[in-house]
Amino acid sequence: MIRVVGIRVAPREEGRTYDDIYSRATTLAKKYGIADSSGGRLRVVLVEATAEQKIIESRDFDLTGGGG
C-alpha cells in the first residue's frame, strides 16, 4: 500500500524547483503522519494547476528512512 498525495503546481517560479516542493511535501507528511497507515510509503504527484490537471511528474518516498 502507498499513500498518494497530489499537488497542483503553477508554472515554475524563479528560484522554486520541484525538489523544493517534494521536500516540503515530505516534511509535512512526516509532521502530520500522512503516510503512517501505509507503512511510511508516500507517492507525491505534481499536476498542472490547470483545468486539465495533467501529471507533470511523481516520486515515491519511504518516510521510515529505508530509502525512497
Phi and psi in degrees as a GROMACS rama.xvg file:
@    title "Ramachandran Plot"
@    xaxis  label "Phi"
@    yaxis  label "Psi"
@TYPE xy
-139.766  137.084  ILE-2
-85.7109  130.905  ARG-3
-110.36  130.197  VAL-4
-124.226  125.882  VAL-5
-101.25  137.21  GLY-6
-126.554  122.593  ILE-7
-76.9455  130.307  ARG-8
-121.741  127.192  VAL-9
-77.079  165.778  ALA-10
-50.5513  147.257  PRO-11
-50.9904  132.24  ARG-12
-98.9866  152.381  GLU-13
-53.9907  125.204  GLU-14
83.3043  -3.92055  GLY-15
-112.465  126.169  ARG-16
-115.713  165.73  THR-17
-63.0107  -33.9959  TYR-18
-58.2627  -39.672  ASP-19
-61.8836  -40.6837  ASP-20
-67.0799  -44.9153  ILE-21
-61.5422  -42.4087  TYR-22
-60.8072  -45.6112  SER-23
-64.6484  -41.7383  ARG-24
-63.1102  -43.9  ALA-25
-71.2015  -34.9689  THR-26
-60.8688  -46.3238  THR-27
-68.1468  -36.6238  LEU-28
-62.9352  -41.5866  ALA-29
-64.9729  -46.4392  LYS-30
-59.1241  -42.5002  LYS-31
-101.139  5.53541  TYR-32
66.6497  31.196  GLY-33
-57.4524  -39.6898  ILE-34
-100.897  12.7774  ALA-35
-58.4362  -40.5743  ASP-36
-73.8307  -10.2072  SER-37
-111.137  22.6828  SER-38
67.9448  24.0643  GLY-39
87.2479  4.72432  GLY-40
-89.6702  127.873  ARG-41
-136.765  136.163  LEU-42
-115.967  123.413  ARG-43
-104.534  123.066  VAL-44
-113.885  122.962  VAL-45
-94.475  127.391  LEU-46
-124.048  151.118  VAL-47
-61.6832  140.152  GLU-48
-85.7727  60.4959  ALA-49
-131.396  174.339  THR-50
-62.1533  -33.4805  ALA-51
-73.486  -31.0177  GLU-52
51.6462  47.8432  GLN-53
-67.0816  143.03  LYS-54
-70.6231  129.308  ILE-55
-87.3672  -53.8507  ILE-56
-169.379  169.504  GLU-57
-147.447  157.924  SER-58
-140.267  146.981  ARG-59
-101.149  143.778  ASP-60
-132.555  146.965  PHE-61
-111.832  104.318  ASP-62
-78.9765  0.993514  LEU-63
-85.8304  -7.08245  THR-64
93.1812  7.09595  GLY-65
-89.9116  11.9509  GLY-66
121.408  176.068  GLY-67
